């Protein structure tokens, strides 16, 4: 597949030094053009709509709107824009949540400039691109026979996130969930945000409906 060059890229990361450094590395490449930067997911969504880059290079853990939610919003509103995750998070939950919301690739921040360059060009060609350790996780997941996989609903959620989703589906607000789980309301807000992003749900109501359809939120449901 031929790729129009240079490939336009939006760099998204909440750490200004890392973001500026990555933008500098990419700017020096003849076949890549950095069209903008964003410091959180909300800025990324707005910039993606305004600048229409070919690829968004996206961090996951950011304030306000995290990378998962931003990826979901961008891929839904602009299917022609690809998202390549560049993060420190290599746990299965993060990897598969990113893929479920539409990310085309997943790299760790230990990747050097040449790795990121190759990944950007690969994603621009329509390929799915993963760093070596992430690729091994993906292959391992799909090598497990379906019957041996977890029967729990929403296996890409952590146990704590599934517990929170169950309480959302029972109609509890954040304050009630915080009391039930002995957590701060801020922690609950962050966890609810992660759950919505992983489910690609636009609201608590939509997430609750998905949960009830899967058997949560009523006696006998998983919690």
C-alpha positions in Angstrom: 0.0 0.0 0.0 1.5 3.3 -1.0 1.5 6.0 1.6 1.2 9.8 0.9 4.3 11.4 2.3 5.1 13.0 4.6 2.9 11.3 7.2 1.2 13.9 9.3 1.4 13.2 13.1 -0.2 14.7 16.2 2.0 14.1 19.3 0.0 13.6 22.5 1.7 13.4 26.0 1.2 15.2 29.3 4.9 15.4 30.0 6.2 18.5 28.1 9.8 17.4 28.0 9.0 14.0 26.5 6.5 15.5 24.1 8.9 18.1 22.9 11.7 15.6 22.5 9.5 13.2 20.5 8.3 16.1 18.3 11.9 17.1 17.7 12.9 13.5 16.7 10.0 13.2 14.3 10.5 16.7 12.8 14.0 15.6 11.7 12.6 12.7 9.7 12.0 13.6 6.0 8.9 11.4 5.6 7.1 12.6 8.8 5.5 16.0 9.5 4.5 16.9 13.0 1.3 19.0 12.6 0.6 19.6 16.3 1.0 18.6 20.0 -1.5 18.1 22.8 -1.0 17.7 26.5 -4.1 15.6 27.4 -6.9 13.6 25.8 -9.3 16.5 25.6 -6.8 18.6 23.7 -6.0 15.6 21.5 -9.6 15.1 20.4 -10.0 18.8 19.6 -6.7 18.9 17.7 -7.4 15.7 15.8 -10.7 17.2 14.5 -9.0 20.5 13.6 -5.7 19.3 12.1 -6.9 15.9 10.7 -3.5 14.2 11.0 -2.9 10.8 9.5 -1.8 9.4 12.8 -2.2 10.4 16.5 0.8 9.3 18.6 -1.0 8.8 21.9 0.0 8.4 25.6 -2.4 6.6 27.9 -2.1 8.1 31.3 -3.0 11.7 31.1 -5.2 14.1 33.2 -8.7 15.2 32.4 -9.4 12.8 29.5 -7.1 9.7 29.4 -5.6 8.2 26.3 -8.1 5.3 26.0 -11.1 7.6 26.1 -9.4 10.0 23.6 -8.6 7.1 21.3 -12.2 6.0 21.4 -13.5 9.4 20.6 -11.1 10.0 17.8 -11.6 6.7 16.1 -15.3 7.0 16.3 -15.5 10.6 15.0 -12.7 10.2 12.4 -12.2 6.6 11.3 -9.6 7.8 8.8 -7.3 8.9 11.6 -5.1 6.1 13.0 -4.0 6.1 16.6 -0.6 4.6 17.7 -0.2 4.2 21.4 3.1 5.1 23.0 3.1 4.5 26.7 4.9 3.0 29.7 1.9 0.7 30.4 2.5 -2.9 29.2 -0.2 -4.8 31.2 -2.7 -6.9 29.3 -5.6 -4.7 30.5 -4.1 -1.6 28.9 -3.0 -3.3 25.7 -6.3 -5.0 24.9 -8.4 -2.0 26.1 -6.5 0.2 23.6 -7.1 -2.3 20.8 -10.8 -2.5 21.6 -11.2 1.2 21.3 -9.5 1.3 17.9 -5.8 1.8 18.3 -3.8 0.5 15.3 -0.6 -0.1 17.2 1.0 -0.2 20.6 4.6 0.8 21.6 6.4 1.2 24.9 8.3 4.4 25.6 11.5 2.4 25.7 11.3 2.3 21.9 13.9 4.4 20.2 13.3 7.0 17.4 13.9 4.4 14.7 11.3 2.1 16.2 8.7 4.8 16.4 9.6 5.9 12.8 9.0 2.3 11.5 5.8 2.0 13.5 4.4 5.3 12.1 5.1 4.2 8.6 3.7 0.8 9.2 0.5 2.2 10.7 0.2 4.6 7.8 0.3 1.6 5.4 -2.6 0.1 7.3 -0.6 -2.4 9.3 -1.1 -3.3 13.0 2.1 -2.5 14.7 3.3 -3.7 18.1 6.6 -3.5 20.1 8.3 -6.9 20.6 7.0 -7.5 24.2 3.5 -6.3 23.3 3.4 -8.5 20.2 4.3 -11.5 22.4 1.4 -10.7 24.7 -1.0 -10.4 21.8 0.2 -13.7 20.3 0.0 -15.5 23.7 -3.6 -14.2 24.2 -4.8 -15.6 20.9 -2.9 -18.9 21.2 -5.0 -19.8 24.3 -8.0 -22.0 23.2 -11.3 -20.1 23.6 -12.6 -22.7 26.1 -9.7 -21.9 28.4 -10.3 -18.1 28.4 -12.0 -16.3 31.3 -15.8 -16.8 31.3 -16.2 -13.5 33.2 -18.0 -10.7 31.4 -15.7 -7.9 30.1 -12.5 -9.8 30.6 -10.5 -6.7 29.5 -11.6 -5.0 32.7 -9.7 -5.6 35.9 -11.5 -7.1 38.9 -11.8 -3.7 40.5 -13.1 -2.1 37.4 -15.7 -4.9 36.9 -16.7 -4.5 40.5 -17.2 -0.7 39.9 -19.2 -1.4 36.7 -21.5 -3.8 38.6 -22.2 -1.0 41.1 -22.8 1.5 38.3 -25.3 -0.9 36.8 -27.1 -1.1 40.1 -27.6 2.7 40.0 -25.0 3.8 42.6 -23.5 7.2 42.2 -19.8 7.9 42.8 -20.2 8.8 46.4 -22.1 5.6 47.1 -19.6 3.5 45.3 -16.8 5.2 47.2 -18.5 4.4 50.5 -19.2 0.8 49.4 -15.6 0.1 48.3 -13.9 2.3 51.0 -12.3 4.5 48.3 -12.0 8.2 47.8 -14.5 9.8 45.3 -11.5 10.9 43.2 -10.3 7.3 42.9 -13.8 6.3 41.9 -14.1 9.0 39.3 -10.9 7.9 37.7 -11.9 4.3 37.8 -15.3 5.1 36.2 -13.6 7.1 33.5 -11.3 4.1 32.8 -14.3 1.7 32.7 -16.2 4.0 30.2 -13.2 4.2 28.0 -12.6 0.5 28.0 -16.2 -0.2 27.2 -16.3 2.5 24.5 -19.3 3.8 26.3 -20.3 7.5 26.0 -22.1 7.7 29.4 -22.7 5.9 32.6 -26.2 5.0 31.3 -24.7 3.2 28.3 -22.2 1.4 30.4 -24.9 0.3 32.8 -27.0 -1.1 30.0 -24.0 -3.0 28.6 -23.3 -4.4 32.1 -26.9 -5.5 32.7 -26.9 -7.2 29.2 -23.9 -9.1 30.4 -25.5 -10.3 33.6 -24.2 -7.6 36.0 -26.3 -5.3 38.1 -28.8 -7.8 39.6 -28.7 -10.8 41.9 -26.4 -13.4 40.6 -24.3 -11.0 38.6 -20.6 -11.0 38.9 -19.1 -8.3 41.2 
